């Protein structure tokens, strides 16, 4: 599998899911796990109501830890998670 190509596709596509005002719930974590199994690389957008510029990376790291995935990129209020570590492929 070409994970770099999957990353580029995720970067240019619409977010797979949106983190809303309820924050990180069990249902959200389960949904992210299902998306990761299906797509391997997903894009998540955090809404203004839950994310500020200072805590987006913290939210992304928390979701990454809860889903046993890797945080690949954070840009503004959007971050990309992957099921596999990209450092192995570079």
C-alpha positions as CSV (number, residue, x, y, z in Angstrom):
1,X,0.0,0.0,0.0
2,X,1.2,3.4,-0.8
3,X,0.6,5.4,2.3
4,X,2.1,8.6,1.0
5,X,-0.5,8.6,-1.8
6,X,-3.2,8.0,0.8
7,X,-1.9,10.9,2.8
8,X,-2.0,13.2,-0.2
9,X,-5.5,12.1,-1.0
10,X,-6.6,12.8,2.6
11,X,-4.9,16.2,2.5
12,X,-6.8,17.3,-0.6
13,X,-10.2,15.8,0.3
14,X,-13.0,16.8,2.6
15,X,-12.8,15.8,6.3
16,X,-13.9,12.2,7.0
17,X,-15.5,13.3,10.3
18,X,-16.0,16.4,12.4
19,X,-15.2,16.8,16.1
20,X,-18.2,18.8,17.5
21,X,-19.3,20.5,20.6
22,X,-19.7,17.2,22.5
23,X,-16.0,16.7,22.3
24,X,-14.3,13.3,22.5
25,X,-16.9,10.8,23.4
26,X,-16.9,7.0,23.3
27,X,-19.1,7.1,20.2
28,X,-16.7,9.5,18.5
29,X,-13.7,7.3,19.3
30,X,-15.6,4.2,17.9
31,X,-16.5,6.1,14.8
32,X,-12.9,7.1,14.2
33,X,-11.7,3.5,14.7
34,X,-14.2,2.3,12.1
35,X,-13.0,5.0,9.7
36,X,-9.4,4.2,10.3
37,X,-10.0,0.5,9.6
38,X,-11.8,1.4,6.3
39,X,-9.6,4.2,4.9
40,X,-6.2,3.8,6.8
41,X,-5.7,7.5,6.7
42,X,-8.4,10.0,7.7
43,X,-8.9,13.7,8.1
44,X,-10.7,15.2,11.1
45,X,-11.9,18.7,11.5
46,X,-12.4,20.3,14.9
47,X,-15.2,22.9,15.2
48,X,-14.6,26.3,16.8
49,X,-16.8,25.4,19.7
50,X,-14.4,22.6,20.9
51,X,-11.0,23.7,19.6
52,X,-8.9,26.8,20.0
53,X,-5.6,27.3,18.2
54,X,-3.7,26.3,21.3
55,X,-5.5,23.0,22.1
56,X,-6.0,21.5,18.6
57,X,-2.7,19.5,18.9
58,X,-3.7,18.3,22.4
59,X,-7.1,17.1,21.1
60,X,-5.4,15.4,18.1
61,X,-2.9,13.6,20.4
62,X,-5.6,12.5,22.7
63,X,-7.7,11.0,19.8
64,X,-4.5,9.4,18.4
65,X,-3.8,7.8,21.8
66,X,-7.4,6.6,22.3
67,X,-7.5,5.0,18.8
68,X,-4.0,3.6,18.8
69,X,-3.2,5.6,15.6
70,X,-0.5,8.0,14.5
71,X,-0.9,11.7,14.3
72,X,0.5,12.7,10.9
73,X,-0.2,16.3,10.4
74,X,-2.0,19.3,12.1
75,X,-3.0,22.3,10.1
76,X,-5.2,24.9,11.7
77,X,-8.2,23.0,13.1
78,X,-7.7,20.0,10.8
79,X,-5.5,17.0,11.6
80,X,-4.7,13.7,9.9
81,X,-4.5,10.4,11.6
82,X,-3.1,7.2,10.1
83,X,-3.3,3.5,11.1
84,X,0.4,3.1,10.3
85,X,3.5,5.1,11.1
86,X,4.6,7.1,8.1
87,X,8.2,7.3,9.4
88,X,8.7,3.6,8.4
89,X,7.9,4.4,4.8
90,X,10.2,7.5,4.3
